[in-house]
Amino acid sequence: MVEPQLHRVTLPNGLRVVLAPDSAAGQASSGQAPVVGVSVHYDVGFRSEPEGRTGFAHLFEHLMFQGSESLEKLAHFRHVQGSGGTFNGSTHQDYTDYYQVLPSAALERALFLEADRMRAPKITEENLRNQVDVVKEEIRLNVLNRPYGGFPWILLPPVLYSTFANAHNGYGDFTDLEQATVDDCAAFLDTYYAPGNAVLTVSGDLDVEHTIDLINKHFGDVPARDVAPRPSFGEPFPSGELRGKHTDPHAPLPAVALGYRLPDPVGELDAYLANVVLAAILSDGDAARLQQRLVYQDSLVVDVHAGCGLMGSPLDARDPDTFTVTAIHTPEVGLDRVIGAVDEELEKLAADGPTEDELSRVTARWAASLYRGHDRVVTRTLDLGSAELLHGRAELISELPKRIGEVRTEDVAAAAKALRSDARAVLEIEPAGDENATGGPA
C-alpha cells in the first residue's frame, strides 16, 4: 500500500483537521465506487468521567446519534445509509470516535452531519431516558448475562489501579446512569465536545483544496469554546502483588487475569512496542509460548491470551496502559499452577529472549496485519484520527511496521523482565456453581 501524503489544517475555532487523499480508494478496478472516510475523534473517554457518573462517556456517544437542532432523530442514519454508506461510533479510555464511510460523491453530506451534531446535538429528557435504557440493556447483554462479561476490561482495573479515573467501570453503574440529567449532558457537551477538543479526519478519494473548502463551510461557524488542559491520569506502579476475586454466575469454568503496567505508549513508544511483540510471542498462534506450554504440553488451560491494552488493541490509550494475560482453566487445575506456568515462560524470555525465528514470525505477521488493515478506508481513517489525537502524529500509523520490525531479542527480554510478579494484579474468576450456571436476567 502506498501511504497517502497527509495534509493538516487547524480552523480558527480550534478544530484540527487531517486529510489523507488516496485516489486508489475503491476505484473501479476493485468493482466499487470511489469511497471516502470521515471521522471525528473527541478527546474524552471513560477516564474523563466525573465520580458518580460512570458510563457517561459511552452514554453520550449514544446521545450524539439522537438528532440535532436541525435534524430529527434517526436522520443521521437515514442520510448515511441513503448514500450507500456505513457509520458507527465507539467509546474508549481516552477518546470517543464517530465515523462514516461513503461514496466520495457524498463527502459533503458526511461533513454536514458531523458538523451539525458537533454544533447542537438534540439532548432532551426523552432522548436521555431512552438512551439510558438502551445502554442498560447493552450492559445486560454484554456483561451481566454473558459468561466472562467484562473480563478483563471492566473487572481487572479496580484490582490493578487505585484512582477513580483508571479503576472505575467505564460501561457504567445502573444507578449512576439513571441519575444522569439533561444539565449533566449539557455540561459534558460544553466541556469536551468543543471543536478545539476534536480531530476531524478525511481519508480516501478526495481533492484536498475542495475538501478544505467544504470543511470551512460546515465546521467554520461551529462556536469555539475554551478547552481545559487534559489532566494526567498517571499513578504509581504497584509495590506488590494485588489480588481480587469475582464470582461469575454464568461462567462454566474458572478463569484468571494477570495485569501489569506498561511503558508510556506516547513517551516510551519503542519500549511499549517491545511489549506488543512480547504479547504476540506469548499467545499469537499455535506456535506461541503460552499456547504450547499451557494448552498443548501441560493441558492447564482451555484458552489463553496475552495482549497490550485493556480494550483489546495496543496503542489505543495514553498512559497508564495495561498488559494482560488471561486464561480459562478447568477446576481441577489450581490457579497457582496456571500463574506459575506463565511466570516460568516469562522468566525464560527474560533470560534468553525469543529466538530469531519467533521474532521474525511475529514481526512479519504484525506488519502484514497493519498493511492489510490500512488498505480498508474505515481502518485507516480511524487509526489516523486516533494517532493524531493520542500521539499528535497521524504519520505514526505508517511508521509502525518498520518500528515493530526494529524490535530486537534483547528488547523483548527486557519487556518480559519488567512484568514482575511483585508488581501486578491477579483477578480470579470463580463460577457461582452449576445450579446458577445458566443464570437469569439481571
Helices and strands as residue ranges (DSSP letters): E 7-10, E 16-21, G 28-30, E 35-42, G 46-48, H 56-63, H 75-82, E 86-91, E 96-103, G 104-106, H 107-119, H 125-139, I 140-144, H 157-160, H 164-167, H 174-178, H 182-192, G 195-197, E 198-204, H 208-219, E 242-248, E 255-261, H 269-283, H 289-290, I 291-297, E 301-308, E 322-329, H 335-352, H 356-374, H 377-391, H 396-405, H 409-418, E 424-431, G 434-436
